[in-house]
Amino acid sequence: MHHINPVINKKNGKQRRGRGFSPEELGKAGLPLVEAKRLEIPVDKRRKTVHDWNVEVVKAYVQKEKVKVKPKEKPQPKKKAKK
């Protein structure tokens, strides 16, 4: 699994890698928190900001992962042996 990190602004104006995407960024990308956890996308619940470049990163990552991920097939129930 590839690691995906957001880019955030520091107080001095420079940028650095963030701890996780804000819930608002995931919402703008159309990704529920449950789906983000399934795709192992880091979420930082303390962040409130929404950066457009992070929304685009999430959208691109989800598109790439949806091509890879196939839905799991449910296993067939085992038949009981007759005596």
Jmol script that loads the backbone (N, CA, C; Angstrom):
load data "model"
ATOM      1  N   MET A   1       0.850  -1.164   0.000  1.00  0.00           N
ATOM      2  CA  MET A   1       0.000   0.000   0.000  1.00  0.00           C
ATOM      3  C   MET A   1       0.899   1.232   0.000  1.00  0.00           C
ATOM      4  N   HIS A   2       0.592   2.172  -0.843  1.00  0.00           N
ATOM      5  CA  HIS A   2       1.365   3.403  -0.912  1.00  0.00           C
ATOM      6  C   HIS A   2       0.957   4.328   0.214  1.00  0.00           C
ATOM      7  N   HIS A   3       1.931   5.076   0.706  1.00  0.00           N
ATOM      8  CA  HIS A   3       1.629   6.044   1.754  1.00  0.00           C
ATOM      9  C   HIS A   3       1.259   7.359   1.097  1.00  0.00           C
ATOM     10  N   ILE A   4       0.243   7.982   1.604  1.00  0.00           N
ATOM     11  CA  ILE A   4      -0.253   9.235   1.057  1.00  0.00           C
ATOM     12  C   ILE A   4      -0.335  10.221   2.212  1.00  0.00           C
ATOM     13  N   ASN A   5       0.300  11.375   2.056  1.00  0.00           N
ATOM     14  CA  ASN A   5       0.310  12.390   3.102  1.00  0.00           C
ATOM     15  C   ASN A   5      -0.119  13.725   2.527  1.00  0.00           C
ATOM     16  N   PRO A   6      -0.834  14.530   3.314  1.00  0.00           N
ATOM     17  CA  PRO A   6      -1.223  15.858   2.848  1.00  0.00           C
ATOM     18  C   PRO A   6      -0.069  16.846   2.988  1.00  0.00           C
ATOM     19  N   VAL A   7      -0.177  17.955   2.280  1.00  0.00           N
ATOM     20  CA  VAL A   7       0.771  19.059   2.412  1.00  0.00           C
ATOM     21  C   VAL A   7       0.045  20.175   3.136  1.00  0.00           C
ATOM     22  N   ILE A   8       0.657  20.667   4.222  1.00  0.00           N
ATOM     23  CA  ILE A   8       0.031  21.738   4.994  1.00  0.00           C
ATOM     24  C   ILE A   8       0.991  22.905   5.115  1.00  0.00           C
ATOM     25  N   ASN A   9       0.470  24.068   5.469  1.00  0.00           N
ATOM     26  CA  ASN A   9       1.276  25.272   5.615  1.00  0.00           C
ATOM     27  C   ASN A   9       1.715  25.437   7.059  1.00  0.00           C
ATOM     28  N   LYS A  10       3.017  25.734   7.237  1.00  0.00           N
ATOM     29  CA  LYS A  10       3.530  26.028   8.567  1.00  0.00           C
ATOM     30  C   LYS A  10       3.256  27.491   8.897  1.00  0.00           C
ATOM     31  N   LYS A  11       3.511  27.876  10.137  1.00  0.00           N
ATOM     32  CA  LYS A  11       3.265  29.250  10.564  1.00  0.00           C
ATOM     33  C   LYS A  11       4.140  30.256   9.826  1.00  0.00           C
ATOM     34  N   ASN A  12       5.346  29.839   9.422  1.00  0.00           N
ATOM     35  CA  ASN A  12       6.249  30.757   8.729  1.00  0.00           C
ATOM     36  C   ASN A  12       5.994  30.811   7.220  1.00  0.00           C
ATOM     37  N   GLY A  13       4.946  30.161   6.744  1.00  0.00           N
ATOM     38  CA  GLY A  13       4.581  30.226   5.332  1.00  0.00           C
ATOM     39  C   GLY A  13       5.112  29.075   4.501  1.00  0.00           C
ATOM     40  N   LYS A  14       6.041  28.299   5.053  1.00  0.00           N
ATOM     41  CA  LYS A  14       6.577  27.160   4.315  1.00  0.00           C
ATOM     42  C   LYS A  14       5.594  25.998   4.397  1.00  0.00           C
ATOM     43  N   GLN A  15       5.816  25.005   3.561  1.00  0.00           N
ATOM     44  CA  GLN A  15       4.938  23.835   3.551  1.00  0.00           C
ATOM     45  C   GLN A  15       5.680  22.624   4.088  1.00  0.00           C
ATOM     46  N   ARG A  16       4.910  21.714   4.663  1.00  0.00           N
ATOM     47  CA  ARG A  16       5.474  20.457   5.148  1.00  0.00           C
ATOM     48  C   ARG A  16       4.424  19.365   5.009  1.00  0.00           C
ATOM     49  N   ARG A  17       4.858  18.121   5.211  1.00  0.00           N
ATOM     50  CA  ARG A  17       3.919  17.000   5.174  1.00  0.00           C
ATOM     51  C   ARG A  17       3.100  16.989   6.451  1.00  0.00           C
ATOM     52  N   GLY A  18       1.824  16.711   6.306  1.00  0.00           N
ATOM     53  CA  GLY A  18       0.937  16.697   7.456  1.00  0.00           C
ATOM     54  C   GLY A  18       0.766  15.309   8.034  1.00  0.00           C
ATOM     55  N   ARG A  19       0.106  15.247   9.166  1.00  0.00           N
ATOM     56  CA  ARG A  19      -0.171  13.984   9.847  1.00  0.00           C
ATOM     57  C   ARG A  19      -1.272  13.211   9.133  1.00  0.00           C
ATOM     58  N   GLY A  20      -2.267  13.927   8.635  1.00  0.00           N
ATOM     59  CA  GLY A  20      -3.376  13.276   7.948  1.00  0.00           C
ATOM     60  C   GLY A  20      -4.275  14.308   7.299  1.00  0.00           C
ATOM     61  N   PHE A  21      -5.192  13.849   6.487  1.00  0.00           N
ATOM     62  CA  PHE A  21      -6.130  14.736   5.804  1.00  0.00           C
ATOM     63  C   PHE A  21      -7.241  15.127   6.767  1.00  0.00           C
ATOM     64  N   SER A  22      -7.756  16.343   6.607  1.00  0.00           N
ATOM     65  CA  SER A  22      -8.852  16.783   7.468  1.00  0.00           C
ATOM     66  C   SER A  22     -10.143  16.106   7.008  1.00  0.00           C
ATOM     67  N   PRO A  23     -11.080  15.903   7.920  1.00  0.00           N
ATOM     68  CA  PRO A  23     -12.363  15.302   7.525  1.00  0.00           C
ATOM     69  C   PRO A  23     -13.083  16.130   6.456  1.00  0.00           C
ATOM     70  N   GLU A  24     -12.901  17.448   6.486  1.00  0.00           N
ATOM     71  CA  GLU A  24     -13.532  18.312   5.482  1.00  0.00           C
ATOM     72  C   GLU A  24     -12.935  18.074   4.097  1.00  0.00           C
ATOM     73  N   GLU A  25     -11.612  17.835   4.030  1.00  0.00           N
ATOM     74  CA  GLU A  25     -10.977  17.542   2.740  1.00  0.00           C
ATOM     75  C   GLU A  25     -11.505  16.234   2.167  1.00  0.00           C
ATOM     76  N   LEU A  26     -11.663  15.246   3.023  1.00  0.00           N
ATOM     77  CA  LEU A  26     -12.201  13.968   2.554  1.00  0.00           C
ATOM     78  C   LEU A  26     -13.643  14.120   2.098  1.00  0.00           C
ATOM     79  N   GLY A  27     -14.405  14.944   2.800  1.00  0.00           N
ATOM     80  CA  GLY A  27     -15.796  15.181   2.418  1.00  0.00           C
ATOM     81  C   GLY A  27     -15.906  15.875   1.076  1.00  0.00           C
ATOM     82  N   LYS A  28     -15.027  16.866   0.837  1.00  0.00           N
ATOM     83  CA  LYS A  28     -15.038  17.554  -0.458  1.00  0.00           C
ATOM     84  C   LYS A  28     -14.638  16.615  -1.587  1.00  0.00           C
ATOM     85  N   ALA A  29     -13.801  15.633  -1.274  1.00  0.00           N
ATOM     86  CA  ALA A  29     -13.379  14.660  -2.283  1.00  0.00           C
ATOM     87  C   ALA A  29     -14.445  13.591  -2.500  1.00  0.00           C
ATOM     88  N   GLY A  30     -15.507  13.617  -1.693  1.00  0.00           N
ATOM     89  CA  GLY A  30     -16.582  12.638  -1.841  1.00  0.00           C
ATOM     90  C   GLY A  30     -16.243  11.293  -1.238  1.00  0.00           C
ATOM     91  N   LEU A  31     -15.439  11.304  -0.185  1.00  0.00           N
ATOM     92  CA  LEU A  31     -14.989  10.066   0.437  1.00  0.00           C
ATOM     93  C   LEU A  31     -15.426  10.038   1.900  1.00  0.00           C
ATOM     94  N   PRO A  32     -16.284   9.096   2.291  1.00  0.00           N
ATOM     95  CA  PRO A  32     -16.679   8.996   3.700  1.00  0.00           C
ATOM     96  C   PRO A  32     -15.500   8.542   4.564  1.00  0.00           C
ATOM     97  N   LEU A  33     -15.545   8.837   5.853  1.00  0.00           N
ATOM     98  CA  LEU A  33     -14.457   8.469   6.757  1.00  0.00           C
ATOM     99  C   LEU A  33     -14.253   6.957   6.819  1.00  0.00           C
ATOM    100  N   VAL A  34     -15.331   6.199   6.736  1.00  0.00           N
ATOM    101  CA  VAL A  34     -15.225   4.736   6.790  1.00  0.00           C
ATOM    102  C   VAL A  34     -14.443   4.224   5.586  1.00  0.00           C
ATOM    103  N   GLU A  35     -14.729   4.782   4.428  1.00  0.00           N
ATOM    104  CA  GLU A  35     -14.019   4.377   3.207  1.00  0.00           C
ATOM    105  C   GLU A  35     -12.551   4.792   3.277  1.00  0.00           C
ATOM    106  N   ALA A  36     -12.267   5.949   3.858  1.00  0.00           N
ATOM    107  CA  ALA A  36     -10.885   6.410   4.008  1.00  0.00           C
ATOM    108  C   ALA A  36     -10.102   5.455   4.905  1.00  0.00           C
ATOM    109  N   LYS A  37     -10.725   4.985   5.967  1.00  0.00           N
ATOM    110  CA  LYS A  37     -10.057   4.026   6.858  1.00  0.00           C
ATOM    111  C   LYS A  37      -9.788   2.718   6.116  1.00  0.00           C
ATOM    112  N   ARG A  38     -10.746   2.289   5.281  1.00  0.00           N
ATOM    113  CA  ARG A  38     -10.570   1.041   4.534  1.00  0.00           C
ATOM    114  C   ARG A  38      -9.413   1.145   3.548  1.00  0.00           C
ATOM    115  N   LEU A  39      -9.257   2.323   2.941  1.00  0.00           N
ATOM    116  CA  LEU A  39      -8.169   2.544   1.994  1.00  0.00           C
ATOM    117  C   LEU A  39      -6.870   2.944   2.686  1.00  0.00           C
ATOM    118  N   GLU A  40      -6.879   2.978   4.023  1.00  0.00           N
ATOM    119  CA  GLU A  40      -5.717   3.326   4.841  1.00  0.00           C
ATOM    120  C   GLU A  40      -5.209   4.730   4.553  1.00  0.00           C
ATOM    121  N   ILE A  41      -6.136   5.658   4.359  1.00  0.00           N
ATOM    122  CA  ILE A  41      -5.784   7.063   4.185  1.00  0.00           C
ATOM    123  C   ILE A  41      -5.748   7.697   5.568  1.00  0.00           C
ATOM    124  N   PRO A  42      -4.633   8.350   5.941  1.00  0.00           N
ATOM    125  CA  PRO A  42      -4.557   8.944   7.277  1.00  0.00           C
ATOM    126  C   PRO A  42      -5.514  10.120   7.429  1.00  0.00           C
ATOM    127  N   VAL A  43      -6.167  10.194   8.592  1.00  0.00           N
ATOM    128  CA  VAL A  43      -7.123  11.263   8.883  1.00  0.00           C
ATOM    129  C   VAL A  43      -6.683  11.951  10.168  1.00  0.00           C
ATOM    130  N   ASP A  44      -6.596  13.280  10.133  1.00  0.00           N
ATOM    131  CA  ASP A  44      -6.263  14.076  11.310  1.00  0.00           C
ATOM    132  C   ASP A  44      -7.514  14.844  11.705  1.00  0.00           C
ATOM    133  N   LYS A  45      -8.197  14.372  12.738  1.00  0.00           N
ATOM    134  CA  LYS A  45      -9.469  14.973  13.135  1.00  0.00           C
ATOM    135  C   LYS A  45      -9.294  16.356  13.739  1.00  0.00           C
ATOM    136  N   ARG A  46      -8.064  16.719  14.118  1.00  0.00           N
ATOM    137  CA  ARG A  46      -7.827  18.041  14.711  1.00  0.00           C
ATOM    138  C   ARG A  46      -7.796  19.144  13.661  1.00  0.00           C
ATOM    139  N   ARG A  47      -7.469  18.780  12.433  1.00  0.00           N
ATOM    140  CA  ARG A  47      -7.377  19.790  11.373  1.00  0.00           C
ATOM    141  C   ARG A  47      -8.754  20.222  10.907  1.00  0.00           C
ATOM    142  N   LYS A  48      -8.906  21.511  10.647  1.00  0.00           N
ATOM    143  CA  LYS A  48     -10.183  22.058  10.178  1.00  0.00           C
ATOM    144  C   LYS A  48     -10.065  22.677   8.785  1.00  0.00           C
ATOM    145  N   THR A  49      -8.832  22.891   8.321  1.00  0.00           N
ATOM    146  CA  THR A  49      -8.635  23.576   7.045  1.00  0.00           C
ATOM    147  C   THR A  49      -8.902  22.645   5.870  1.00  0.00           C
ATOM    148  N   VAL A  50      -9.242  23.260   4.748  1.00  0.00           N
ATOM    149  CA  VAL A  50      -9.460  22.518   3.508  1.00  0.00           C
ATOM    150  C   VAL A  50      -8.571  23.144   2.442  1.00  0.00           C
ATOM    151  N   HIS A  51      -7.580  22.383   1.987  1.00  0.00           N
ATOM    152  CA  HIS A  51      -6.707  22.847   0.916  1.00  0.00           C
ATOM    153  C   HIS A  51      -7.100  22.119  -0.367  1.00  0.00           C
ATOM    154  N   ASP A  52      -7.256  22.895  -1.432  1.00  0.00           N
ATOM    155  CA  ASP A  52      -7.709  22.317  -2.699  1.00  0.00           C
ATOM    156  C   ASP A  52      -6.725  21.286  -3.240  1.00  0.00           C
ATOM    157  N   TRP A  53      -5.419  21.520  -3.030  1.00  0.00           N
ATOM    158  CA  TRP A  53      -4.443  20.576  -3.567  1.00  0.00           C
ATOM    159  C   TRP A  53      -4.539  19.233  -2.839  1.00  0.00           C
ATOM    160  N   ASN A  54      -4.889  19.237  -1.565  1.00  0.00           N
ATOM    161  CA  ASN A  54      -5.065  17.970  -0.847  1.00  0.00           C
ATOM    162  C   ASN A  54      -6.322  17.235  -1.306  1.00  0.00           C
ATOM    163  N   VAL A  55      -7.369  17.987  -1.637  1.00  0.00           N
ATOM    164  CA  VAL A  55      -8.593  17.369  -2.153  1.00  0.00           C
ATOM    165  C   VAL A  55      -8.290  16.674  -3.476  1.00  0.00           C
ATOM    166  N   GLU A  56      -7.492  17.317  -4.328  1.00  0.00           N
ATOM    167  CA  GLU A  56      -7.127  16.715  -5.616  1.00  0.00           C
ATOM    168  C   GLU A  56      -6.276  15.463  -5.415  1.00  0.00           C
ATOM    169  N   VAL A  57      -5.376  15.487  -4.424  1.00  0.00           N
ATOM    170  CA  VAL A  57      -4.540  14.318  -4.137  1.00  0.00           C
ATOM    171  C   VAL A  57      -5.412  13.141  -3.707  1.00  0.00           C
ATOM    172  N   VAL A  58      -6.392  13.406  -2.856  1.00  0.00           N
ATOM    173  CA  VAL A  58      -7.287  12.338  -2.384  1.00  0.00           C
ATOM    174  C   VAL A  58      -8.103  11.783  -3.544  1.00  0.00           C
ATOM    175  N   LYS A  59      -8.638  12.659  -4.389  1.00  0.00           N
ATOM    176  CA  LYS A  59      -9.435  12.199  -5.535  1.00  0.00           C
ATOM    177  C   LYS A  59      -8.609  11.315  -6.459  1.00  0.00           C
ATOM    178  N   ALA A  60      -7.372  11.727  -6.754  1.00  0.00           N
ATOM    179  CA  ALA A  60      -6.511  10.943  -7.638  1.00  0.00           C
ATOM    180  C   ALA A  60      -6.176   9.592  -7.008  1.00  0.00           C
ATOM    181  N   TYR A  61      -5.904   9.584  -5.718  1.00  0.00           N
ATOM    182  CA  TYR A  61      -5.558   8.342  -5.023  1.00  0.00           C
ATOM    183  C   TYR A  61      -6.735   7.371  -5.016  1.00  0.00           C
ATOM    184  N   VAL A  62      -7.929   7.892  -4.781  1.00  0.00           N
ATOM    185  CA  VAL A  62      -9.122   7.037  -4.745  1.00  0.00           C
ATOM    186  C   VAL A  62      -9.384   6.444  -6.125  1.00  0.00           C
ATOM    187  N   GLN A  63      -9.230   7.239  -7.170  1.00  0.00           N
ATOM    188  CA  GLN A  63      -9.436   6.723  -8.532  1.00  0.00           C
ATOM    189  C   GLN A  63      -8.455   5.598  -8.823  1.00  0.00           C
ATOM    190  N   LYS A  64      -7.197   5.775  -8.415  1.00  0.00           N
ATOM    191  CA  LYS A  64      -6.171   4.762  -8.662  1.00  0.00           C
ATOM    192  C   LYS A  64      -6.461   3.493  -7.863  1.00  0.00           C
ATOM    193  N   GLU A  65      -6.888   3.642  -6.616  1.00  0.00           N
ATOM    194  CA  GLU A  65      -7.150   2.487  -5.765  1.00  0.00           C
ATOM    195  C   GLU A  65      -8.419   1.749  -6.165  1.00  0.00           C
ATOM    196  N   LYS A  66      -9.429   2.460  -6.656  1.00  0.00           N
ATOM    197  CA  LYS A  66     -10.674   1.792  -7.053  1.00  0.00           C
ATOM    198  C   LYS A  66     -10.444   0.883  -8.248  1.00  0.00           C
ATOM    199  N   VAL A  67      -9.455   1.197  -9.065  1.00  0.00           N
ATOM    200  CA  VAL A  67      -9.123   0.334 -10.191  1.00  0.00           C
ATOM    201  C   VAL A  67      -8.488  -0.951  -9.667  1.00  0.00           C
ATOM    202  N   LYS A  68      -7.652  -0.841  -8.625  1.00  0.00           N
ATOM    203  CA  LYS A  68      -6.954  -1.998  -8.075  1.00  0.00           C
ATOM    204  C   LYS A  68      -7.860  -2.891  -7.238  1.00  0.00           C
ATOM    205  N   VAL A  69      -8.663  -2.278  -6.383  1.00  0.00           N
ATOM    206  CA  VAL A  69      -9.441  -3.024  -5.396  1.00  0.00           C
ATOM    207  C   VAL A  69     -10.663  -3.657  -6.052  1.00  0.00           C
ATOM    208  N   LYS A  70     -10.782  -4.956  -5.866  1.00  0.00           N
ATOM    209  CA  LYS A  70     -11.953  -5.672  -6.352  1.00  0.00           C
ATOM    210  C   LYS A  70     -12.786  -6.053  -5.138  1.00  0.00           C
ATOM    211  N   PRO A  71     -14.093  -6.036  -5.252  1.00  0.00           N
ATOM    212  CA  PRO A  71     -14.908  -6.427  -4.097  1.00  0.00           C
ATOM    213  C   PRO A  71     -14.686  -7.893  -3.748  1.00  0.00           C
ATOM    214  N   LYS A  72     -14.639  -8.166  -2.457  1.00  0.00           N
ATOM    215  CA  LYS A  72     -14.422  -9.538  -2.011  1.00  0.00           C
ATOM    216  C   LYS A  72     -15.686 -10.353  -2.243  1.00  0.00           C
ATOM    217  N   GLU A  73     -15.480 -11.570  -2.704  1.00  0.00           N
ATOM    218  CA  GLU A  73     -16.612 -12.464  -2.892  1.00  0.00           C
ATOM    219  C   GLU A  73     -16.912 -13.146  -1.566  1.00  0.00           C
ATOM    220  N   LYS A  74     -18.180 -13.301  -1.279  1.00  0.00           N
ATOM    221  CA  LYS A  74     -18.565 -13.956  -0.038  1.00  0.00           C
ATOM    222  C   LYS A  74     -18.308 -15.454  -0.176  1.00  0.00           C
ATOM    223  N   PRO A  75     -17.719 -16.069   0.841  1.00  0.00           N
ATOM    224  CA  PRO A  75     -17.476 -17.510   0.753  1.00  0.00           C
ATOM    225  C   PRO A  75     -18.792 -18.281   0.815  1.00  0.00           C
ATOM    226  N   GLN A  76     -18.823 -19.379   0.102  1.00  0.00           N
ATOM    227  CA  GLN A  76     -20.008 -20.224   0.092  1.00  0.00           C
ATOM    228  C   GLN A  76     -20.134 -20.925   1.442  1.00  0.00           C
ATOM    229  N   PRO A  77     -21.342 -21.067   1.954  1.00  0.00           N
ATOM    230  CA  PRO A  77     -21.496 -21.778   3.233  1.00  0.00           C
ATOM    231  C   PRO A  77     -21.115 -23.244   3.068  1.00  0.00           C
ATOM    232  N   LYS A  78     -20.470 -23.758   4.100  1.00  0.00           N
ATOM    233  CA  LYS A  78     -20.046 -25.155   4.051  1.00  0.00           C
ATOM    234  C   LYS A  78     -21.251 -26.059   4.275  1.00  0.00           C
ATOM    235  N   LYS A  79     -21.296 -27.121   3.506  1.00  0.00           N
ATOM    236  CA  LYS A  79     -22.396 -28.070   3.643  1.00  0.00           C
ATOM    237  C   LYS A  79     -22.079 -29.033   4.780  1.00  0.00           C
ATOM    238  N   LYS A  80     -23.094 -29.318   5.573  1.00  0.00           N
ATOM    239  CA  LYS A  80     -22.917 -30.237   6.689  1.00  0.00           C
ATOM    240  C   LYS A  80     -22.927 -31.670   6.167  1.00  0.00           C
ATOM    241  N   ALA A  81     -22.071 -32.470   6.750  1.00  0.00           N
ATOM    242  CA  ALA A  81     -22.008 -33.877   6.353  1.00  0.00           C
ATOM    243  C   ALA A  81     -23.200 -34.625   6.944  1.00  0.00           C
ATOM    244  N   LYS A  82     -23.808 -35.473   6.123  1.00  0.00           N
ATOM    245  CA  LYS A  82     -24.946 -36.271   6.593  1.00  0.00           C
ATOM    246  C   LYS A  82     -24.428 -37.542   7.233  1.00  0.00           C
ATOM    247  N   LYS A  83     -25.100 -37.963   8.304  1.00  0.00           N
ATOM    248  CA  LYS A  83     -24.671 -39.184   9.005  1.00  0.00           C
ATOM    249  C   LYS A  83     -25.437 -40.381   8.547  1.00  0.00           C
TER     250      LYS A  83
END
end "model"
wireframe off; spacefill off
backbone 0.3
color backbone group
